[in-house]
Amino acid sequence: MKLSKSRFQQPARIELLPLIDVIFLLLIFFIFVMLKMTMQSSIKVDLPQLVESTQQTKKMLTISIDADNQVFVNEQSSRLQDVVTQVSTLQQKNRLPILIRGDQQSDLGVALTILDKLRSAGFKQLAFATKKDKKR
């Protein structure tokens, strides 16, 4: 049995429609992954509102105080006595500004104690996180 050559001489074709579908699915997948990575997962803190507050975009070392007065340094639980040593360890490589995020229901004394300890340890770039009051 002899096979005809005309049947095998057709040029190979690459179908583009399935390829485009796969590329769009990969693009959508990577967009969702990147959005999930950029969402800031942090400790739940209800920030106080101020009329005059500005948006900070620089990278900062964060100290969070939740409603139960638990202290977190960069989202890792810490005791009040160990905050300065943890911050010193994290600040050895680069001097980042320190942002203190305190819940409205937390005690002001805890935040002021942390502020005092950090200032006495030599840290000068300290700020409190607030949210802007939209009423005015």
N, CA, C and O atoms as CSV, one atom per row, in Angstrom:
chain,resi,resn,atom,element,x,y,z
A,1,MET,N,N,0.830,-1.163,0.000
A,1,MET,CA,C,0.000,0.000,0.000
A,1,MET,C,C,0.884,1.239,0.000
A,1,MET,O,O,1.755,1.405,0.854
A,2,LYS,N,N,0.653,2.057,-0.926
A,2,LYS,CA,C,1.441,3.268,-1.080
A,2,LYS,C,C,0.627,4.466,-0.614
A,2,LYS,O,O,-0.533,4.629,-0.990
A,3,LEU,N,N,1.245,5.291,0.201
A,3,LEU,CA,C,0.577,6.493,0.699
A,3,LEU,C,C,0.898,7.669,-0.216
A,3,LEU,O,O,2.006,7.794,-0.736
A,4,SER,N,N,-0.073,8.499,-0.392
A,4,SER,CA,C,0.164,9.631,-1.276
A,4,SER,C,C,0.963,10.706,-0.547
A,4,SER,O,O,0.769,10.960,0.641
A,5,LYS,N,N,1.851,11.315,-1.286
A,5,LYS,CA,C,2.707,12.353,-0.704
A,5,LYS,C,C,1.956,13.668,-0.494
A,5,LYS,O,O,2.347,14.475,0.349
A,6,SER,N,N,0.914,13.881,-1.232
A,6,SER,CA,C,0.185,15.142,-1.111
A,6,SER,C,C,-0.469,15.271,0.267
A,6,SER,O,O,-0.679,16.378,0.764
A,7,ARG,N,N,-0.779,14.158,0.859
A,7,ARG,CA,C,-1.391,14.185,2.181
A,7,ARG,C,C,-0.417,14.632,3.266
A,7,ARG,O,O,-0.831,15.278,4.228
A,8,PHE,N,N,0.829,14.313,3.138
A,8,PHE,CA,C,1.836,14.635,4.146
A,8,PHE,C,C,2.586,15.930,3.859
A,8,PHE,O,O,3.405,16.353,4.676
A,9,GLN,N,N,2.337,16.546,2.760
A,9,GLN,CA,C,3.080,17.744,2.421
A,9,GLN,C,C,2.383,19.025,2.851
A,9,GLN,O,O,2.815,20.116,2.480
A,10,GLN,N,N,1.340,18.913,3.607
A,10,GLN,CA,C,0.697,20.118,4.113
A,10,GLN,C,C,1.588,20.744,5.171
A,10,GLN,O,O,2.125,20.036,6.023
A,11,PRO,N,N,1.751,22.048,5.132
A,11,PRO,CA,C,2.613,22.688,6.142
A,11,PRO,C,C,1.969,22.615,7.533
A,11,PRO,O,O,0.746,22.615,7.675
A,12,ALA,N,N,2.814,22.552,8.528
A,12,ALA,CA,C,2.327,22.496,9.906
A,12,ALA,C,C,1.728,23.836,10.283
A,12,ALA,O,O,2.241,24.889,9.905
A,13,ARG,N,N,0.627,23.786,11.039
A,13,ARG,CA,C,-0.043,25.014,11.453
A,13,ARG,C,C,-0.056,25.090,12.969
A,13,ARG,O,O,-0.200,24.087,13.667
A,14,ILE,N,N,0.094,26.281,13.440
A,14,ILE,CA,C,-0.040,26.514,14.875
A,14,ILE,C,C,-1.358,27.245,15.082
A,14,ILE,O,O,-1.572,28.339,14.558
A,15,GLU,N,N,-2.223,26.625,15.846
A,15,GLU,CA,C,-3.516,27.241,16.110
A,15,GLU,C,C,-3.334,28.342,17.155
A,15,GLU,O,O,-2.847,28.076,18.254
A,16,LEU,N,N,-3.718,29.566,16.823
A,16,LEU,CA,C,-3.499,30.705,17.705
A,16,LEU,C,C,-4.604,30.904,18.739
A,16,LEU,O,O,-4.336,31.401,19.832
A,17,LEU,N,N,-5.812,30.534,18.424
A,17,LEU,CA,C,-6.908,30.787,19.365
A,17,LEU,C,C,-6.724,30.048,20.702
A,17,LEU,O,O,-6.883,30.678,21.748
A,18,PRO,N,N,-6.403,28.773,20.719
A,18,PRO,CA,C,-6.161,28.137,22.027
A,18,PRO,C,C,-4.945,28.720,22.743
A,18,PRO,O,O,-4.923,28.806,23.970
A,19,LEU,N,N,-3.942,29.117,21.977
A,19,LEU,CA,C,-2.757,29.716,22.574
A,19,LEU,C,C,-3.090,31.053,23.232
A,19,LEU,O,O,-2.595,31.351,24.318
A,20,ILE,N,N,-3.919,31.852,22.585
A,20,ILE,CA,C,-4.334,33.136,23.157
A,20,ILE,C,C,-5.163,32.917,24.417
A,20,ILE,O,O,-5.018,33.660,25.387
A,21,ASP,N,N,-6.022,31.917,24.415
A,21,ASP,CA,C,-6.811,31.605,25.617
A,21,ASP,C,C,-5.909,31.254,26.792
A,21,ASP,O,O,-6.128,31.718,27.911
A,22,VAL,N,N,-4.916,30.450,26.541
A,22,VAL,CA,C,-3.987,30.046,27.607
A,22,VAL,C,C,-3.219,31.259,28.118
A,22,VAL,O,O,-3.030,31.403,29.326
A,23,ILE,N,N,-2.780,32.120,27.228
A,23,ILE,CA,C,-2.028,33.311,27.635
A,23,ILE,C,C,-2.904,34.229,28.497
A,23,ILE,O,O,-2.436,34.757,29.507
A,24,PHE,N,N,-4.159,34.421,28.110
A,24,PHE,CA,C,-5.054,35.254,28.914
A,24,PHE,C,C,-5.328,34.639,30.286
A,24,PHE,O,O,-5.399,35.361,31.280
A,25,LEU,N,N,-5.480,33.338,30.351
A,25,LEU,CA,C,-5.671,32.679,31.648
A,25,LEU,C,C,-4.448,32.848,32.541
A,25,LEU,O,O,-4.582,33.104,33.738
A,26,LEU,N,N,-3.259,32.708,31.967
A,26,LEU,CA,C,-2.040,32.931,32.747
A,26,LEU,C,C,-1.932,34.379,33.212
A,26,LEU,O,O,-1.529,34.638,34.345
A,27,LEU,N,N,-2.289,35.316,32.348
A,27,LEU,CA,C,-2.256,36.725,32.715
A,27,LEU,C,C,-3.212,37.019,33.868
A,27,LEU,O,O,-2.846,37.713,34.817
A,28,ILE,N,N,-4.429,36.495,33.789
A,28,ILE,CA,C,-5.399,36.695,34.872
A,28,ILE,C,C,-4.902,36.067,36.162
A,28,ILE,O,O,-5.043,36.663,37.229
A,29,PHE,N,N,-4.328,34.882,36.087
A,29,PHE,CA,C,-3.797,34.215,37.272
A,29,PHE,C,C,-2.709,35.067,37.928
A,29,PHE,O,O,-2.727,35.263,39.143
A,30,PHE,N,N,-1.766,35.574,37.136
A,30,PHE,CA,C,-0.682,36.366,37.710
A,30,PHE,C,C,-1.171,37.703,38.265
A,30,PHE,O,O,-0.620,38.200,39.248
A,31,ILE,N,N,-2.181,38.282,37.657
A,31,ILE,CA,C,-2.741,39.530,38.195
A,31,ILE,C,C,-3.343,39.281,39.568
A,31,ILE,O,O,-3.116,40.060,40.494
A,32,PHE,N,N,-4.112,38.200,39.712
A,32,PHE,CA,C,-4.702,37.893,41.016
A,32,PHE,C,C,-3.636,37.567,42.056
A,32,PHE,O,O,-3.765,37.957,43.216
A,33,VAL,N,N,-2.601,36.867,41.657
A,33,VAL,CA,C,-1.530,36.546,42.597
A,33,VAL,C,C,-0.821,37.811,43.050
A,33,VAL,O,O,-0.524,37.956,44.236
A,34,MET,N,N,-0.545,38.727,42.138
A,34,MET,CA,C,0.133,39.972,42.507
A,34,MET,C,C,-0.752,40.841,43.396
A,34,MET,O,O,-0.253,41.481,44.322
A,35,LEU,N,N,-2.051,40.873,43.132
A,35,LEU,CA,C,-2.945,41.647,43.992
A,35,LEU,C,C,-2.994,41.055,45.387
A,35,LEU,O,O,-3.034,41.792,46.372
A,36,LYS,N,N,-2.991,39.749,45.482
A,36,LYS,CA,C,-3.024,39.088,46.784
A,36,LYS,C,C,-1.726,39.352,47.545
A,36,LYS,O,O,-1.742,39.483,48.769
A,37,MET,N,N,-0.606,39.431,46.833
A,37,MET,CA,C,0.678,39.671,47.485
A,37,MET,C,C,0.790,41.100,47.990
A,37,MET,O,O,1.442,41.345,49.005
A,38,THR,N,N,0.163,42.050,47.296
A,38,THR,CA,C,0.309,43.442,47.711
A,38,THR,C,C,-0.681,43.836,48.789
A,38,THR,O,O,-0.512,44.884,49.412
A,39,MET,N,N,-1.711,43.035,49.033
A,39,MET,CA,C,-2.635,43.358,50.114
A,39,MET,C,C,-1.885,43.278,51.435
A,39,MET,O,O,-1.151,42.324,51.694
A,40,GLN,N,N,-2.079,44.275,52.249
A,40,GLN,CA,C,-1.360,44.333,53.503
A,40,GLN,C,C,-2.114,43.550,54.564
A,40,GLN,O,O,-3.189,43.946,55.015
A,41,SER,N,N,-1.527,42.439,54.943
A,41,SER,CA,C,-2.135,41.667,56.026
A,41,SER,C,C,-1.465,42.107,57.314
A,41,SER,O,O,-0.251,41.973,57.464
A,42,SER,N,N,-2.229,42.617,58.218
A,42,SER,CA,C,-1.648,43.127,59.442
A,42,SER,C,C,-2.600,42.910,60.602
A,42,SER,O,O,-3.698,42.376,60.442
A,43,ILE,N,N,-2.162,43.329,61.749
A,43,ILE,CA,C,-2.960,43.219,62.963
A,43,ILE,C,C,-4.128,44.193,62.862
A,43,ILE,O,O,-3.960,45.320,62.396
A,44,LYS,N,N,-5.298,43.765,63.293
A,44,LYS,CA,C,-6.501,44.607,63.244
A,44,LYS,C,C,-6.367,45.717,64.269
A,44,LYS,O,O,-6.389,45.472,65.475
A,45,VAL,N,N,-6.228,46.944,63.776
A,45,VAL,CA,C,-6.088,48.115,64.634
A,45,VAL,C,C,-7.025,49.188,64.108
A,45,VAL,O,O,-6.975,49.531,62.927
A,46,ASP,N,N,-7.880,49.722,64.974
A,46,ASP,CA,C,-8.779,50.810,64.621
A,46,ASP,C,C,-8.071,52.115,64.958
A,46,ASP,O,O,-8.015,52.518,66.120
A,47,LEU,N,N,-7.529,52.773,63.935
A,47,LEU,CA,C,-6.707,53.969,64.141
A,47,LEU,C,C,-7.571,55.167,64.534
A,47,LEU,O,O,-8.718,55.278,64.100
A,48,PRO,N,N,-7.016,56.066,65.359
A,48,PRO,CA,C,-7.743,57.301,65.672
A,48,PRO,C,C,-7.784,58.217,64.451
A,48,PRO,O,O,-6.935,58.128,63.565
A,49,GLN,N,N,-8.790,59.102,64.418
A,49,GLN,CA,C,-8.942,60.012,63.292
A,49,GLN,C,C,-8.420,61.399,63.649
A,49,GLN,O,O,-8.652,61.903,64.747
A,50,LEU,N,N,-7.716,61.998,62.707
A,50,LEU,CA,C,-7.219,63.365,62.841
A,50,LEU,C,C,-7.593,64.150,61.592
A,50,LEU,O,O,-7.731,63.587,60.507
A,51,VAL,N,N,-7.754,65.447,61.759
A,51,VAL,CA,C,-8.064,66.306,60.611
A,51,VAL,C,C,-6.818,66.469,59.757
A,51,VAL,O,O,-6.890,66.344,58.535
A,52,GLU,N,N,-5.697,66.740,60.365
A,52,GLU,CA,C,-4.442,66.961,59.652
A,52,GLU,C,C,-3.590,65.708,59.719
A,52,GLU,O,O,-2.822,65.533,60.664
A,53,SER,N,N,-3.714,64.839,58.735
A,53,SER,CA,C,-2.821,63.682,58.659
A,53,SER,C,C,-2.405,63.505,57.215
A,53,SER,O,O,-3.181,63.795,56.305
A,54,THR,N,N,-1.181,63.030,56.992
A,54,THR,CA,C,-0.644,62.890,55.648
A,54,THR,C,C,-0.355,61.425,55.361
A,54,THR,O,O,-0.104,60.635,56.272
A,55,GLN,N,N,-0.394,61.078,54.090
A,55,GLN,CA,C,-0.144,59.713,53.643
A,55,GLN,C,C,1.356,59.468,53.568
A,55,GLN,O,O,2.085,60.265,52.978
A,56,GLN,N,N,1.828,58.369,54.162
A,56,GLN,CA,C,3.231,57.991,54.110
A,56,GLN,C,C,3.378,56.813,53.165
A,56,GLN,O,O,2.632,55.840,53.266
A,57,THR,N,N,4.329,56.889,52.249
A,57,THR,CA,C,4.535,55.798,51.301
A,57,THR,C,C,5.888,55.119,51.494
A,57,THR,O,O,6.170,54.108,50.850
A,58,LYS,N,N,6.722,55.662,52.369
A,58,LYS,CA,C,8.029,55.053,52.583
A,58,LYS,C,C,7.884,53.757,53.375
A,58,LYS,O,O,6.911,53.562,54.102
A,59,LYS,N,N,8.860,52.887,53.221
A,59,LYS,CA,C,8.891,51.650,53.990
A,59,LYS,C,C,9.236,51.998,55.433
A,59,LYS,O,O,10.151,52.779,55.694
A,60,MET,N,N,8.491,51.409,56.367
A,60,MET,CA,C,8.662,51.728,57.782
A,60,MET,C,C,8.650,50.465,58.617
A,60,MET,O,O,8.095,49.443,58.215
A,61,LEU,N,N,9.254,50.543,59.758
A,61,LEU,CA,C,9.145,49.489,60.758
A,61,LEU,C,C,7.917,49.819,61.599
A,61,LEU,O,O,7.804,50.930,62.117
A,62,THR,N,N,7.003,48.872,61.740
A,62,THR,CA,C,5.753,49.164,62.432
A,62,THR,C,C,5.681,48.474,63.788
A,62,THR,O,O,6.055,47.311,63.944
A,63,ILE,N,N,5.196,49.220,64.746
A,63,ILE,CA,C,4.887,48.687,66.071
A,63,ILE,C,C,3.386,48.868,66.252
A,63,ILE,O,O,2.886,49.993,66.250
A,64,SER,N,N,2.667,47.755,66.408
A,64,SER,CA,C,1.208,47.805,66.522
A,64,SER,C,C,0.783,47.473,67.946
A,64,SER,O,O,1.352,46.596,68.596
A,65,ILE,N,N,-0.236,48.199,68.414
A,65,ILE,CA,C,-0.826,47.944,69.728
A,65,ILE,C,C,-2.310,47.701,69.479
A,65,ILE,O,O,-3.014,48.598,69.016
A,66,ASP,N,N,-2.794,46.493,69.785
A,66,ASP,CA,C,-4.198,46.197,69.514
A,66,ASP,C,C,-5.076,46.620,70.689
A,66,ASP,O,O,-4.583,47.181,71.667
A,67,ALA,N,N,-6.365,46.354,70.592
A,67,ALA,CA,C,-7.324,46.793,71.605
A,67,ALA,C,C,-7.075,46.154,72.966
A,67,ALA,O,O,-7.477,46.710,73.987
A,68,ASP,N,N,-6.412,44.984,72.998
A,68,ASP,CA,C,-6.103,44.294,74.255
A,68,ASP,C,C,-4.726,44.662,74.799
A,68,ASP,O,O,-4.217,43.999,75.702
A,69,ASN,N,N,-4.118,45.723,74.249
A,69,ASN,CA,C,-2.791,46.221,74.650
A,69,ASN,C,C,-1.679,45.221,74.389
A,69,ASN,O,O,-0.653,45.250,75.069
A,70,GLN,N,N,-1.862,44.339,73.417
A,70,GLN,CA,C,-0.779,43.451,73.004
A,70,GLN,C,C,0.082,44.192,71.995
A,70,GLN,O,O,-0.432,44.907,71.135
A,71,VAL,N,N,1.396,44.016,72.103
A,71,VAL,CA,C,2.346,44.748,71.273
A,71,VAL,C,C,2.896,43.806,70.207
A,71,VAL,O,O,3.232,42.657,70.491
A,72,PHE,N,N,2.983,44.316,68.962
A,72,PHE,CA,C,3.528,43.560,67.841
A,72,PHE,C,C,4.583,44.413,67.155
A,72,PHE,O,O,4.345,45.589,66.877
A,73,VAL,N,N,5.738,43.837,66.883
A,73,VAL,CA,C,6.795,44.515,66.134
A,73,VAL,C,C,6.869,43.834,64.774
A,73,VAL,O,O,7.213,42.656,64.680
A,74,ASN,N,N,6.547,44.578,63.725
A,74,ASN,CA,C,6.454,44.024,62.363
A,74,ASN,C,C,5.610,42.762,62.339
A,74,ASN,O,O,6.005,41.757,61.748
A,75,GLU,N,N,4.457,42.811,62.973
A,75,GLU,CA,C,3.448,41.756,63.014
A,75,GLU,C,C,3.886,40.512,63.794
A,75,GLU,O,O,3.247,39.466,63.686
A,76,GLN,N,N,4.954,40.612,64.568
A,76,GLN,CA,C,5.371,39.513,65.431
A,76,GLN,C,C,5.123,39.932,66.871
A,76,GLN,O,O,5.511,41.023,67.290
A,77,SER,N,N,4.480,39.063,67.615
A,77,SER,CA,C,4.120,39.378,68.991
A,77,SER,C,C,5.372,39.663,69.822
A,77,SER,O,O,6.412,39.029,69.642
A,78,SER,N,N,5.252,40.613,70.718
A,78,SER,CA,C,6.380,41.019,71.536
A,78,SER,C,C,5.884,41.451,72.907
A,78,SER,O,O,4.728,41.843,73.067
A,79,ARG,N,N,6.759,41.376,73.883
A,79,ARG,CA,C,6.444,41.920,75.204
A,79,ARG,C,C,6.891,43.375,75.229
A,79,ARG,O,O,7.762,43.786,74.462
A,80,LEU,N,N,6.284,44.139,76.117
A,80,LEU,CA,C,6.595,45.564,76.208
A,80,LEU,C,C,8.072,45.783,76.559
A,80,LEU,O,O,8.692,46.736,76.088
A,81,GLN,N,N,8.624,44.897,77.383
A,81,GLN,CA,C,10.018,45.033,77.795
A,81,GLN,C,C,10.997,44.726,76.657
A,81,GLN,O,O,12.129,45.209,76.673
A,82,ASP,N,N,10.571,43.925,75.667
A,82,ASP,CA,C,11.472,43.493,74.605
A,82,ASP,C,C,11.379,44.328,73.333
A,82,ASP,O,O,12.066,44.030,72.356
A,83,VAL,N,N,10.553,45.358,73.322
A,83,VAL,CA,C,10.346,46.145,72.101
A,83,VAL,C,C,11.644,46.796,71.639
A,83,VAL,O,O,11.972,46.739,70.454
A,84,VAL,N,N,12.377,47.403,72.541
A,84,VAL,CA,C,13.595,48.122,72.152
A,84,VAL,C,C,14.641,47.163,71.593
A,84,VAL,O,O,15.311,47.487,70.612
A,85,THR,N,N,14.792,45.987,72.203
A,85,THR,CA,C,15.788,45.027,71.688
A,85,THR,C,C,15.387,44.497,70.318
A,85,THR,O,O,16.241,44.311,69.451
A,86,GLN,N,N,14.087,44.252,70.115
A,86,GLN,CA,C,13.638,43.788,68.801
A,86,GLN,C,C,13.838,44.861,67.743
A,86,GLN,O,O,14.290,44.568,66.636
A,87,VAL,N,N,13.506,46.094,68.077
A,87,VAL,CA,C,13.680,47.193,67.116
A,87,VAL,C,C,15.161,47.391,66.818
A,87,VAL,O,O,15.530,47.619,65.666
A,88,SER,N,N,16.007,47.310,67.825
A,88,SER,CA,C,17.451,47.459,67.614
A,88,SER,C,C,17.984,46.368,66.702
A,88,SER,O,O,18.823,46.631,65.841
A,89,THR,N,N,17.506,45.154,66.884
A,89,THR,CA,C,17.932,44.042,66.029
A,89,THR,C,C,17.492,44.268,64.586
A,89,THR,O,O,18.265,44.032,63.657
A,90,LEU,N,N,16.267,44.719,64.394
A,90,LEU,CA,C,15.762,44.950,63.040
A,90,LEU,C,C,16.400,46.171,62.386
A,90,LEU,O,O,16.475,46.244,61.159
A,91,GLN,N,N,16.855,47.121,63.178
A,91,GLN,CA,C,17.403,48.367,62.650
A,91,GLN,C,C,18.911,48.304,62.426
A,91,GLN,O,O,19.502,49.313,62.042
A,92,GLN,N,N,19.552,47.166,62.648
A,92,GLN,CA,C,21.002,47.085,62.479
A,92,GLN,C,C,21.427,47.318,61.036
A,92,GLN,O,O,22.436,47.978,60.786
A,93,LYS,N,N,20.667,46.785,60.085
A,93,LYS,CA,C,21.058,46.893,58.675
A,93,LYS,C,C,20.747,48.269,58.099
A,93,LYS,O,O,21.602,48.887,57.463
A,94,ASN,N,N,19.534,48.747,58.318
A,94,ASN,CA,C,19.149,50.051,57.766
A,94,ASN,C,C,18.266,50.778,58.761
A,94,ASN,O,O,17.512,50.163,59.515
A,95,ARG,N,N,18.373,52.074,58.751
A,95,ARG,CA,C,17.614,52.908,59.674
A,95,ARG,C,C,16.284,53.284,59.049
A,95,ARG,O,O,16.205,54.259,58.302
A,96,LEU,N,N,15.239,52.525,59.343
A,96,LEU,CA,C,13.908,52.833,58.847
A,96,LEU,C,C,13.170,53.693,59.861
A,96,LEU,O,O,13.401,53.562,61.063
A,97,PRO,N,N,12.293,54.565,59.401
A,97,PRO,CA,C,11.440,55.286,60.348
A,97,PRO,C,C,10.521,54.296,61.060
A,97,PRO,O,O,10.139,53.272,60.493
A,98,ILE,N,N,10.174,54.607,62.300
A,98,ILE,CA,C,9.346,53.718,63.114
A,98,ILE,C,C,7.945,54.304,63.197
A,98,ILE,O,O,7.772,55.475,63.537
A,99,LEU,N,N,6.940,53.479,62.884
A,99,LEU,CA,C,5.552,53.882,62.908
A,99,LEU,C,C,4.836,53.125,64.024
A,99,LEU,O,O,4.841,51.894,64.048
A,100,ILE,N,N,4.224,53.860,64.941
A,100,ILE,CA,C,3.486,53.250,66.043
A,100,ILE,C,C,2.007,53.312,65.687
A,100,ILE,O,O,1.440,54.393,65.527
A,101,ARG,N,N,1.379,52.126,65.564
A,101,ARG,CA,C,-0.037,52.021,65.214
A,101,ARG,C,C,-0.789,51.573,66.458
A,101,ARG,O,O,-0.694,50.412,66.857
A,102,GLY,N,N,-1.523,52.469,67.063
A,102,GLY,CA,C,-2.253,52.146,68.282
A,102,GLY,C,C,-3.750,52.149,68.059
A,102,GLY,O,O,-4.287,53.072,67.446
A,103,ASP,N,N,-4.430,51.125,68.551
A,103,ASP,CA,C,-5.889,51.054,68.453
A,103,ASP,C,C,-6.513,52.147,69.324
A,103,ASP,O,O,-5.928,52.559,70.326
A,104,GLN,N,N,-7.692,52.609,68.938
A,104,GLN,CA,C,-8.383,53.635,69.731
A,104,GLN,C,C,-8.720,53.128,71.125
A,104,GLN,O,O,-8.747,53.911,72.074
A,105,GLN,N,N,-8.974,51.845,71.265
A,105,GLN,CA,C,-9.359,51.271,72.549
A,105,GLN,C,C,-8.156,50.914,73.428
A,105,GLN,O,O,-8.336,50.586,74.601
A,106,SER,N,N,-6.939,50.970,72.888
A,106,SER,CA,C,-5.755,50.633,73.682
A,106,SER,C,C,-5.425,51.783,74.643
A,106,SER,O,O,-5.868,52.917,74.464
A,107,ASP,N,N,-4.641,51.451,75.654
A,107,ASP,CA,C,-4.234,52.455,76.638
A,107,ASP,C,C,-3.169,53.373,76.043
A,107,ASP,O,O,-2.226,52.911,75.402
A,108,LEU,N,N,-3.330,54.658,76.261
A,108,LEU,CA,C,-2.350,55.633,75.787
A,108,LEU,C,C,-1.010,55.418,76.488
A,108,LEU,O,O,0.048,55.694,75.922
A,109,GLY,N,N,-1.066,54.931,77.710
A,109,GLY,CA,C,0.168,54.707,78.470
A,109,GLY,C,C,1.103,53.709,77.805
A,109,GLY,O,O,2.322,53.869,77.867
A,110,VAL,N,N,0.552,52.687,77.172
A,110,VAL,CA,C,1.390,51.689,76.496
A,110,VAL,C,C,2.137,52.343,75.342
A,110,VAL,O,O,3.339,52.133,75.181
A,111,ALA,N,N,1.430,53.139,74.533
A,111,ALA,CA,C,2.070,53.812,73.401
A,111,ALA,C,C,3.125,54.815,73.869
A,111,ALA,O,O,4.197,54.923,73.274
A,112,LEU,N,N,2.814,55.539,74.932
A,112,LEU,CA,C,3.783,56.519,75.435
A,112,LEU,C,C,4.994,55.831,76.067
A,112,LEU,O,O,6.108,56.348,75.979
A,113,THR,N,N,4.798,54.700,76.689
A,113,THR,CA,C,5.926,53.937,77.246
A,113,THR,C,C,6.847,53.479,76.127
A,113,THR,O,O,8.068,53.595,76.235
A,114,ILE,N,N,6.263,52.957,75.050
A,114,ILE,CA,C,7.071,52.524,73.899
A,114,ILE,C,C,7.803,53.714,73.296
A,114,ILE,O,O,8.989,53.615,72.981
A,115,LEU,N,N,7.110,54.836,73.131
A,115,LEU,CA,C,7.719,56.043,72.584
A,115,LEU,C,C,8.891,56.503,73.443
A,115,LEU,O,O,9.949,56.849,72.919
A,116,ASP,N,N,8.703,56.508,74.760
A,116,ASP,CA,C,9.759,56.937,75.672
A,116,ASP,C,C,10.959,56.000,75.623
A,116,ASP,O,O,12.104,56.453,75.594
A,117,LYS,N,N,10.701,54.703,75.613
A,117,LYS,CA,C,11.810,53.737,75.555
A,117,LYS,C,C,12.594,53.857,74.255
A,117,LYS,O,O,13.823,53.780,74.262
A,118,LEU,N,N,11.898,54.045,73.149
A,118,LEU,CA,C,12.592,54.165,71.867
A,118,LEU,C,C,13.391,55.456,71.774
A,118,LEU,O,O,14.506,55.462,71.251
A,119,ARG,N,N,12.828,56.547,72.276
A,119,ARG,CA,C,13.576,57.816,72.262
A,119,ARG,C,C,14.810,57.746,73.153
A,119,ARG,O,O,15.870,58.256,72.790
A,120,SER,N,N,14.676,57.118,74.313
A,120,SER,CA,C,15.837,57.012,75.200
A,120,SER,C,C,16.891,56.058,74.641
A,120,SER,O,O,18.063,56.150,75.009
A,121,ALA,N,N,16.488,55.139,73.753
A,121,ALA,CA,C,17.449,54.236,73.102
A,121,ALA,C,C,18.124,54.899,71.905
A,121,ALA,O,O,19.037,54.318,71.318
A,122,GLY,N,N,17.694,56.100,71.534
A,122,GLY,CA,C,18.362,56.831,70.467
A,122,GLY,C,C,17.628,56.863,69.146
A,122,GLY,O,O,18.159,57.376,68.162
A,123,PHE,N,N,16.441,56.337,69.099
A,123,PHE,CA,C,15.662,56.370,67.861
A,123,PHE,C,C,14.928,57.707,67.774
A,123,PHE,O,O,14.200,58.089,68.690
A,124,LYS,N,N,15.130,58.415,66.654
A,124,LYS,CA,C,14.570,59.761,66.518
A,124,LYS,C,C,13.435,59.842,65.514
A,124,LYS,O,O,12.587,60.727,65.630
A,125,GLN,N,N,13.385,58.951,64.532
A,125,GLN,CA,C,12.345,59.013,63.502
A,125,GLN,C,C,11.156,58.154,63.931
A,125,GLN,O,O,11.044,56.987,63.555
A,126,LEU,N,N,10.282,58.750,64.717
A,126,LEU,CA,C,9.111,58.062,65.257
A,126,LEU,C,C,7.856,58.816,64.843
A,126,LEU,O,O,7.845,60.046,64.795
A,127,ALA,N,N,6.793,58.063,64.543
A,127,ALA,CA,C,5.516,58.682,64.166
A,127,ALA,C,C,4.372,57.794,64.630
A,127,ALA,O,O,4.541,56.591,64.827
A,128,PHE,N,N,3.200,58.410,64.802
A,128,PHE,CA,C,1.983,57.674,65.149
A,128,PHE,C,C,1.102,57.583,63.910
A,128,PHE,O,O,0.969,58.558,63.169
A,129,ALA,N,N,0.497,56.417,63.679
A,129,ALA,CA,C,-0.404,56.225,62.537
A,129,ALA,C,C,-1.808,56.683,62.933
A,129,ALA,O,O,-2.304,56.366,64.015
A,130,THR,N,N,-2.430,57.431,62.031
A,130,THR,CA,C,-3.817,57.877,62.207
A,130,THR,C,C,-4.524,57.744,60.874
A,130,THR,O,O,-3.893,57.505,59.845
A,131,LYS,N,N,-5.837,57.898,60.900
A,131,LYS,CA,C,-6.555,57.979,59.637
A,131,LYS,C,C,-7.175,59.363,59.549
A,131,LYS,O,O,-7.545,59.956,60.563
A,132,LYS,N,N,-7.282,59.867,58.342
A,132,LYS,CA,C,-7.750,61.222,58.118
A,132,LYS,C,C,-9.256,61.298,58.342
A,132,LYS,O,O,-10.011,60.441,57.881
A,133,ASP,N,N,-9.680,62.339,59.057
A,133,ASP,CA,C,-11.092,62.579,59.305
A,133,ASP,C,C,-11.698,63.162,58.035
A,133,ASP,O,O,-11.295,64.240,57.598
A,134,LYS,N,N,-12.650,62.471,57.443
A,134,LYS,CA,C,-13.234,62.884,56.164
A,134,LYS,C,C,-14.373,63.873,56.323
A,134,LYS,O,O,-14.909,64.350,55.323
A,135,LYS,N,N,-14.755,64.192,57.536
A,135,LYS,CA,C,-15.895,65.087,57.763
A,135,LYS,C,C,-15.563,66.510,57.403
A,135,LYS,O,O,-16.457,67.263,57.015
A,136,ARG,N,N,-14.338,66.904,57.511
A,136,ARG,CA,C,-13.963,68.296,57.270
A,136,ARG,C,C,-13.297,68.487,55.950
A,136,ARG,O,O,-12.922,69.608,55.604
